[in-house]
Each structure stands twice: as structure tokens, then as C-alpha cells.
């Protein structure tokens, strides 16, 4: 067997001038710091290689000196194509100054493109990026005027618009793992994420390129368990053993067993967030969390939503995810972002984006830097500062519901709270609700055309996206509508009769969110619209585990209907409902009886395909038409047609 373990200098010497170098990493997770340092050292020493092209998905960097920031030297880099740029500001500055060719493509699309490069395909079709700055009708993802090559083209396929992301052959892949044997087989047992190490290696190898891997240790040949090998040895050309100070699990944490999934951490003892504007925003966003739903939390402000969910005792009823590949658990923040404690699963990044793009997310909570009257959002470009879109475009376009969160103004904002009200002590210097965003990362008009449900949540108010623009729907107690909201905006939103935000958001004690979302009384779950004779029943999070649970639900439910006095049209939300298998038949018997006695029509909706099928079968077997839809809009349209 060939021993592929070589010195850092010998490995880096294989990189030639003009090579396209693909670099793994999500912040500091999976970032081959030793290899990048070696590449920088060689350039300083020998002036080689020169004019390389960088390809990366998730900003391998710490926002200062590490990661790809090491390579931000004139002459070393000619071109950079990346998904997220915020944590590689030195490279981003070179792009803004037009010192290099530079492109920003959606993180998820780059991640998925690795597979198509590996498969020898010319590129990848996706709707992600349509009518954003990635669309060639805008800038095609080009960051500056030097970037003239068309990496994305607009195509018509079966009568629909698609974006075609062109393949980019990879000459060198710089990746990372935990343990390798001399033949190059690599495991990742101490890494916080698996990322896209395998497809990156395949992309390079099938492009005729080289794969250089940084690892922590070398094991004896034939000693690694085959199922734990993430990158097989036939894909790897060189192995470099890194010193521990260049192989931390994250840029913030040397090693945490919980991040690697090798132990279950204690999360109920995590300290609560201080009650400030960030927590107010996180609390309001947490009120939208779908019980038993799948949620993505973005970096920055959205990270607080997970902390609030943990504080309020509902974290176990939400599947929190990050685009890096984590499902479940408590996502981490700062330079630990991407990792999670107590994750249920850790999959490849490209697989996570397949799930996202296909509609698997029930809710996404994302940051909001600039917003205009159309509901367009910019998080990617601000004059001389370039952050990049990251996974924002994939996520915001494809989640069933999206929350954009951020303070109302920025730069010096100070507030006081704690007594059930919000007081603006000092206004921020910079408006965030402006006349026109600099770059469209989320297209409000396009989203409204598609019926996307989107809320814009700040510490002092909440807006809803409509086909006519942003509508003000909530105002914080203690806030003056004219002085604190309208006067601080560059446009006039739609203003009807906004309601007050809950006082619980501004009090330094638990919001009792678990009771609101999980332990609601039956009557609080019901709303009767007498004008339309429609009963709206919110059964989200309802648990029927035994006969007692069914009795506690059925008796007040029937009592409510008897008080109405005549038959009604029902629209019922079944998202997140949990019916024990032993109780499914009895629950269906109850639904059958109540439908015969109290309903004119009955429609139900849930995103759970299993529940739609199972409940539908149970009702059909009892000669009841199920009318179970996937969304509330479909259910409401059915009722509207029935009432015509």
C-alpha cells in the first residue's frame, strides 16, 4: 500500500499557478487551517503559486486573520467564487476594490454543484436565485466589473424559468477529517460537521485534480471501520497531519464531545439571554415556531430564537436545523455556528439543501439588514462592505413561512424594557427600512406572487408581506407610532389598525410560551366566525396519548359546538398533532361522530404526509370524505368553493 502521509511543504508544492482550488469549511468547522497557512507561507517565501481561483461555499474564516483571510494577498488570488463572504473580509475587500474577479452564488447551489461537477455534468438547474442579484437579469452573482464570465444563465425548461449554474472544474481540493490511515481513508468522528468533504473530493478527482487532506492523526492500515470512512482512500492524494492548534473543532472551541455527537449535553442549564432588544425580537419570533415542525435559524440575530425556545421548554418539540447539515438539538452561535449540542442527525450540506429546496422547512428565521416598501431584503452588499448571501436565498425562497428579524434601526440604538413596555432611549443612526435596497437578496414581489407568508419582526413593531407591500400589523406597548416608527422609515407602510405586541415580550420573566403553544385549553384553540359560519380549530401540538387525553379534548370541543347552536363549516389545523397509534381509531370515531352531528363541511390541513394519509384512511373507512389538505390556503379555498 502507498503511504500518502507527506509534509505540509510537499503537499502545498503540488498546487500550481492558475489552479482552481476548492476549500472546505463552515466558519472554522472543517476548515483546513494548516493547509491554508502552508499555502500562505509558500507564497510569501517563493511567490508561488500565483493567480489561483478559489471556490468555497460557506466562508471558511473567522472574520479576522484565519481561514481564507490568509490568502488575501495581491498576486496569489485571481478569482474567488463563494457562497458566504462575511467571515472572509480580507478577501471580500479585495473583491470590492476590484483587485480580483469575484462572484457570490447561493451557498446551497455551490454545495449541490459539487456533486454535478463530480458527475461530469455541465451544470445544475435550480429556481434558487430567480429575481435576486444572482439572476443574470440583475448581476448574475458578479461582485464587480472585472467579473465578466457568465457563471449563471437564465433558461426556459418546460415553460418555466430556471437558472443554470455552470460547472467549475476543480484542480485542487483542500479538505479535512479526523483520522486517516496511510492509504488515505478518512473518518470524521471528532468533527462537528461532515459538510461536503466527499463531493468536494469527488469533484476534484473526477476533474483530473488533486485532493489534499488535513487530519488530526494517522491510524494503522485496515483499522478503520468501513462505515465510519467518509472519504475513501482512492480519492485522496496527500495527507498532512496538523498540529492541534491548527485543528480545533471550531474557531471558538478546541473540542466538545457534544458537538461531535459523542455525548448528550445538559441544555436546560444554559444561561438565559439578557432582556434586551435582541431577546425581545427572538421572543416574538419564537411565538411563530411550529410545534413538531422543522425550522432553520440563520446566523446572528436569529440565533437567539433557539435560546428562547430552550428557556421556554419547547426546544424538544421543534426540530431546529442549520444549513451546514445539523437536524435537531440546540444550534450554537458565534464562531461555534454550524455546530449543535444534542443533534438528532448530522448530514452532508448538499443533502440539507436538497431537503430545504424541496420544501422541507416549515419555518425559517433569517436576518434583515435592509428592507424596502416592496418587502425586498438585502443582507449581502452594503457599499464597501460585502457579506454575501450564504444560504439565505435557498432558505428564504423555499421555506413555507419566513421571519426576517432585526432591530428597527442600527448604530447606537438603546432601549429600556422589563416592565411590559418598550422605551426608545436612543435612536439608531442608520435606517433599515429604506426607499430601495442596494442589492436584492430576497425579492418581496416575487414572494408575494407565490403566496409566501413572511413577517418582518423588530423590537418595536411587526410587518406582514402583502402583494401591495409591507403592512404594519403590531406595535410595541410604549412606542409612539408616528415618532418611533413612521418617522424612522423612508417609505410609508400600509397602516390599518395594528394591534399591540404582547406585554410578555418586554417582561423579565418567562413568557409561558409552552402553555401558549402546547398546553392551550380547548376553547382557546377555537375561533368561530359567525358572519361566514366557519369554525377555525387550531389543533397544532395537540397530544392524544390515552382515553383521558381524548376525553379532555372531546368534551369541551363538543360543548363549544353545542353552544353555537347549528352546524358549521370547519377548517382545522393538524400540524404537529400527535395521536398515539392505539388511539387513532378512537380519535377517528370521535371525528366521524362530531362531523355527523355538527359540521356542514369539514376540511383539515397538515404538512405531514403520513398524517394526511393515515387520517384520510381512517375517515374513509367510516364513510367520511377526508378533505385533508397540505396548507391552510388550500383548505380555505375548498370551503370558499363549497360556500358559493
N, C-alpha and C positions, 0 to 999 in steps of 0.2 A: 504494500500500500504506500502511496505517496504521502509524505509528511508536508502538509500545506502551511505549517506554522512558520512565519517569517518575521523578520524585524520590521518595525514601523517604516524605517527608511527604505527597505527593499520593496515593501508593498506600495508606498506612495510613488516610488520611482516608475511604476508601471503606468501612471497617468500621464498622457501626452498633451501637448499643446493642441487646443481646438476640440478636445474631448467634451462630450455631453456627460456630466456627472450627476447621477441621481442620488440624493441624500435622504436617508430615513430620519424619522424623529417627529415627536409631537411635543412641543416645548422642549423639555430635557429628557423625556421618556423615549428610549430607543435611539437617542441621538449619539452618533459615533464620535464623541468628543476627541478621543485620542487621534483618530484618523484625520479629523479636521485640523487639529493642532499640527499634526505632521505635515499636512498639505501646506499650511501657512508657513511653517518653518522652512520647508523646501523652497517655497517661492522667495522668501527673504534671503535664503542662503545662495540659491542658484539662479533666481529669476525665472524658474520653471515650475510647473507648466504655465503657459500664457493663454489667454483668450478662451478659457473654458466656458461652457454653458452649464448652468445649474438648473436642475429640475427637482422640485420639492413640493410637498402637499401642505404640511402643517407647521411651517415656521420653526424649524429646529434652532432654537435660540433662547436666550434669557433676557432679551431686551437691552443688553449691555455689550459684553465682550465675547460671550461664549457662543457655541453653535456656528451658524453661517456668518455671524458677525466677524468671525476670524478671517473670512475670505474676502472681505470688502476692501480690496486693495486695487488701485488702478493697474491695469495690465493683467491681473490674474483672471478676472471675470469679464467676459464679453457680453454674456446674455444670462438672464435669470427668468425662469418661469415658475411661479409659485402660487399656492392657494392662500396662505395666510402669511402676512408680512410684518405684523405688528411687533413681533419679538425679534425681528432681524432689522432693526432701524438703521444700522450702518449700511446694509445692502440696499434698504429702501431709499436712503438718502442719495446713494449713487444713481438709483433709478430716477428719482425726482430731478436731480441735477443733469440728467441725460448723459451720464458718463457711461452707461451700459444700456443695451436693449433690455426691456423688461416687460413682463406680462403678468397679469393677475387672472387666473381662471378659478372657478369654484373648486374648493378643496375636494369635495366628493367626486367631481368629474376627473380630476387628476388621479385620485385614488383608483377609480374604476378604469381609467385609461391604461394604468399599468398592466392590467390583465389583457387588454386588447393589443398592447404593444407586444406582450409575451406571446400572444396567439398569432402574431403576424398579420393582424388586421390593419386596414388603412386608417382606422379611427373608430369613433364611437358616436352614436346618435343619442341625443338627450334633449328634453324640453327645458332642462335646468339652465337658467340664464337668459331665456327669452325676455325681451323688453327690459333688460338691465344693461349695465355698461358692458357686459360680456357679449351682448348681441352685436354682430358686425354692423348693424344699422346705427349703433352708437360708436363704441370704440373697439369692439372686438376683443376686449381684455387688454389692449395695449396701454401701457402706463405713460409712454412718452412718444415724441415724434420720431425717435430713432427706430421704434419698433414697428416695422412696416410689413413683416411677414404675416400672412393670414393663417393664424392657428385655429380659428373658428369660422365656419361658413354657415350661411343660412340655406337650408334645403327644404324642399317640399316632398313629403312622403305620405302617400295615400290621402292626399288632400289636406294634410296638416303641416304646419310649420314645425321644423325641428332644427336644432343646432347640431352641427357635425364637428366634433373635436378631433383634429388631425393627430395621428400617432407621431411620437417623437422617439426615434431610435436612441437607445441608451448605450454609451460606450463603457461607462464605469458605474457600478453601484457600490455605494458605501453604506453598509448596514451593520446591525449589532444584534448580538444574542448573549446568552449567559454562559453556557458550556458547549464546548466543541470537542470532537475527537480529531486526531491528526488527519483524518480523511476529509474533514470539512463538514460533517454532520453537526447541526447546531440545535440546541434546545434553548428555551426562554423561560425557565422556571422561576427566575428571580426578577424578571422584568414585569413592570406594571401593565404593559400592553403588548399585544403581538403585532399591532399596526399592519403594515403591508410588506413585511420583510420577504415573504415568499414571492408574491407577484413582482416586486422590485427585482429580486434576484433572477426570476424567470425572464423578465423584460430585458435585462442586461445580457443574460446568457443567450437568449434567442435573437438578440440584435447583433450577436457576434462580439459582445463586450466581456468585460471582466467583473467579477464580484469579489470585493474585499470586505471581510467581516471583522469587526471588533468584538472580542469576547472577554469574559472575566477569568476563565480557567480552561484548562485542557484535560480531558479525560482519556482513559485508555481506549484504544480502538475496540469496537464491538461491545462497548459497555453501556451505551446509551439506549434507553428503551425506545423502540421504533415509533411508538405512538406519541412520544414526547419530542421527537425531532420535528422542528418547524421548517427548517431549511435543509434539504438533503445535500449530502456532500458533493454530488455531481454538479451542483450549481455554483459551488464555491471554489475560487481560485487561490485566495490568500487568507490566512488567519493571523490576526495581530492580537496578542494578549495585552490588555490595557492595565495600567496601574489603577488601584481602586479610586483614587481621587479624580480620575477621568472616566469612571464607570458608575457614577451614582445612579440610583434608581430614578430620581428626578433631580432637577437642579436645586430643589429645596430639601430633599430627604435622601440621606445616604442609602438607607434600606428600611422598608416597613413590610413586615410579613403580611399585613392586611392588604396592602396594595397588590401583592403577588397572589393573593387568594389562598395563602397557606395557613391562615388563621382567621377567626371571626373576631373583629374588634368590637369594643363596647362603645356604641354610638349614643346611647341615651344619657351619657355623662358628658357629652361635648358641651362646652360653654355656650350660652345663648348669645345672639348678636346684641350689641347695644342698640337702644331705641333711638335711631336717627333716621334721616331721610331714606337711607338705603334699606333699613328694615321696614319702614312704612311701605315702600314700594314692593319689597319682597312679600310682605304680608298680603297686600292687595292682590298680587299675582297668585299667591298660594290659594286664595279663595276660589280660583278658577281651576284648580287641579282636579282632574277626572279620577274618581275612585276606580281602582283596578285598571287605570289607563296607562299608556306608555308616553313618557314625557322627555323632551330634550331641554337641557338648560345650557345656555351659552356661557361664554367666559365673561367675567366682570360682574356687573350688576345682577344678572340672572342667577349667579351662584348662590346668592342669599336665599333663594326660594327653597333650595334643598335644606338649608339650615333651619328655616322656619317650619318646613314640613316635619323635620325631626323634632323640633321643640314642641310642636303641637300634637305629636303622637300619631301622625298619619303616614309616616315615611314607609311603613311596611305595606301600605295599601296603594302605593304608587310605584310604578317601575320607572325610575329615573335612568336616563341614558346619556352618554356623551358620544359625539360623532367619532371619537377615537376607537370605539368598539366595546364600551362598557354597557352592560344591561343590569340594572338593579343596584342596590347598595346606596351609599352616600357619596356622591361625587365630591372631589376635593377642589380647592381653589388655589389662586396664586400660581406659583411655579410648580405646584403639585397638580395643576389642572390636567384633566385627562384620566387620572387615577381615581379609584374609588375604594372605599372600605366596604367589605361585605358584598361585593358584586355577586350577582347570580351567574353571570357568564361574561367572558371576555372573548370577543370575536374579532376578525380582521376588519379594518376600517372600511374597505371596499364593500364588505358584506353588510356592514351597518348602513352604509349609504344606499345599498340596494333596498334595504328594508325601509329607510326613510323615503326614498324617491317613489317607492310603490304605494305610499300612503299609510305606512305603519304607525306613524306618530299621531297620537290623539291630540297632543298639545306641544307647542314649542314656546319657550320663553327666551327672548333674544334682546340684545342691547339696542339702544336707539340713540344715535349721536345727533342726527339732523332729520327733521321731518317737515314736509310742506303741506299745503292745503289739499293736495290730491291724495295724501297718505303715502307718498313716496318716502322711503327711508334711505339714508346714507350712513354707512358705518365704515366705509372703505377708503375714502380720499378726502383730505382736508388741506387744500392749498399746498404747502410744502411738506405736509406730513402724510405719509402713505401707510395705511394699516392693512389693506387687503380684505377680501371678503371672507376668507376661510370657508367654513361650511354653511355660512349664513344663507346663501342663495338656495342651495339644496333644501335646507330645512324650512325656510320661510315660505318657499313656493309649494312645498308638499305636505306640511303638517295640516291636519284637519282644522286646527284653530291655532292662531299665533298671537302671542302677547309681546309687544315691544315695550321695554321698561327702561326708564332713565329719569334723572332729575329734570325738572321743567326748564331750568336754566343751568348754566355751568360757569365755573370760575368764581370761587368765593362765596357760593351760596351757603347761608347759615339759617337754620330753622330751630325752633323750640317746640317740643311736644311732651307728652306724658300725661296730660290732663284731659284727653279726649278731643283735643283740638290741635290745629297746626298754626304756628305763628312764623311768618317770614321775618327773620331778624335782619338779614342782609341778602339782597337780591344778587343772583349771579351776574357776572359781567356779560356773558355771552348768551344770546338767544339760541334755542334749539328748535323752535317752531318758526321756520323761516319761509321766505317767499318762494324760493326754489332751491332744492338740494343741489350740491355740487356734482354729485355722482349718484345714479340710481342703483342701489343695491337691492331694493325691494320696490316693485312697481305697484303703487296703490291702485291705479285704474285697472291694470291687468288683473290684480287680485279681486277687485270688486266685480269685474266682469265674470269671474269664475265662481262668484258667490263665497269667497273666502271670508271667514269670520276672523276679524282682527281687532284687538284692543290696544290702545296706547296708554300705558299706566305711568303716572308720575306721582310724586309725593303730594301734590295739591289737587289733581284732577285726573279724570279718565276720559278718553275719547274712543269712539267707535268708528270703524271704517264703513262708509256707505258709498253708493255709486255717485253721490254728489259731493263727496269729500269727507272730512273729519267732522263728527258730531260730538259735542260736549255732552256727556251723559252723567258725570258725577263730579262734585266739588267737595273739597275737604272742609269740615267744620272749622270756622275761624278764618277762612280765606275769603277775601273780597273778590268777587267775580271780575269787576271792571279793572281794579288796580293790580291785582296779583296774577290775573290770568290773561284777559284780553289785551291789556296794555303791554304785556310782555311777549306778544306774538306779532309776527309780521303779516299775518293774514287773519281774517275773521272766520272762525269755525261756524258750523251750524249750531245754533243755541236754541234749544227748546225749553224744557223745564227739567234741568239736571237735578238729580237727587243728591243727597248728602252721602259722602263716603262714610262707612261705618266708623263710629267713635272708637270701636275696639282696636282699630289700626293705630291709634295715637295714644294708647294707654300702656303703661309699663307693667303689664301682666298678661297672662295667657289669653289668647283670643277665643279659646274654646272651639277651635276650628274642627276638632274631631267630632264634637257634638253636632256642629252645623252640617258636616259632610257625611257623617256615618251614623250618628245617633239621633237623627231628627225624629220627632214624633210623626205619626202617620198623617195627621191633619196638616202639619207644616209641609208635607210633601205634595199637597193637593191644592190646586187653584181652579176655581170654576168661573168661566166667562159666560155670564148669563146672556149677554147680547148674542153670542154665537152658539150658545148651548154646547160649549166644549169644556170638558174636564181635562186639565193638564195634570198628569200624575208623574212626579219625579221619583222613580224607584232606584235611582243611582245609589250604589253602595248598600242596598238592602241585603240582609243575610237571613236566609231561611234554613236553619240547620236542623230543626226538630219541630214537633207538633206545637210546642209552646210559642216558638217564633211565628209560626203560621197564624196561630190564634191571636197573638198580639198585633199582627198586621191586619188580618181579615176583619176582625170585629169593628174597629174604628173606621176602616175603609168602607165597609157596608153601611155603617151608621152615617157617614158623610153623604153617601149616595141617597140614603133614605130621606135625609133632611132636604136634599134638593127637590125631591118630590116627583120627578118624572125622569124618563130615560134621557141619557146624554150621549154625546159623541166623545169618545175617549182618544187622547193622544198620550202615550205613556213612554217614558224614558227608561230603558232597561240596561243602560250602560253600567258596567261594574256590578250588576246584581249577582249574588252568589246563592244558588239553590243546591242544597245537598242532594246527591243522586237518589237517596232514599226518599226525599221529599218532592221530587219532580212530579210524580204522578198526582200526589195530593194537591200540589200547587196548581197544576193544570186543571184538576177537578174544580178548584175554587174559581179559577178564571172562567171556566165554562159556565158555572152557575151564575156568577155575577154578570157575565155578558148577557145571558138569557134574561136576567131579571132587571138589569139597569142600563144597558147600552143600546143606542141606535146603531152606531158603528164603533168599531174598536181598532185602532192602529197602534202599533208598538215599534220602537226603533232601538237598535243597538249596533255598535260596530263589531260585536263579537259574532263571527260567522257560526261558531259552534252553537251559541245560544239561539241564534235565529233558526238554525236547522233543528235543534233539539226541541225547542218550544213549539216550533211550527209543526213538527211531527206529533207532539203531544196534543195540540189543539185539533189538528186534522183528524186524529183518531177519535176525537169526541165530537166530530161533525161541526167544528167551528172553523170558519175561514181565518187563518192566522194574521194576514196583513201585517207582516213584520218587515220593517224597512231598515236600511243602514243608517240613515240620517233623519234628523228632525224635519228638515225641509221636505224630504220625500214623504214622510208621514203626514205632514200638514197639507201638502198638495193633494194627497189622496182624500183627506177629509174635505178639503175645499171642493174637489170634484164631486164628492158624494152629496154635498150640500146644495149644489147647483140645481 
